[in-house]
Amino acid sequence: MIRTKPIRNFINARECLLLKTPHANGCYYGETDVLPKTYDTAADAIRGTDDFIQAIRFDMETLTGEDVTEECATAWLDDWKGTPADPVPAFVNSSEAFQTWSRAYDQEHPGWQGPDPDQQRQEWLDEEYRYEHLHASERVRPERNYTLHLIHG
């Protein structure tokens, strides 16, 4: 018989998710649906809400809380199709999950931000060096032809 670890709901019936939201006068906490609402995953719990900066899973029986912002950021990133330069919600932007996701994106999509300026500069310097060391007869000089037009008035 194969034994597996029981899967815990992200929010159980005795818990709620407190979302810390920035406000002009500071911050305030709002809560998700209360007893006996459950959410299987972090994505289910935050669906439709992305204007918060911190998420706390709060147990109403023991009156204890656990910061689950990283789990929420990971869940949000799982469905996202953007780039690291695109705007993301505040709770995602400040997370370690976003930093990890951004590094992985850079590795999977090299050059997504365009050519590397340092590499372009080095290629230009290499080209200039090669040009300077050619014999004068091998250098290509552009022909300049000027025509003088006289205007009679």
Secondary structure as UniProt FT lines:
FT   TURN            13..14
FT   STRAND          15..23
FT   TURN            24..25
FT   STRAND          26..31
FT   TURN            35..36
FT   HELIX           42..46
FT   TURN            47..48
FT   STRAND          54..59
FT   TURN            60..63
FT   STRAND          64..67
FT   HELIX           69..78
FT   TURN            84..85
FT   HELIX           90..93
FT   HELIX           96..108
FT   TURN            110..113
FT   HELIX           117..132
FT   TURN            136..138
//
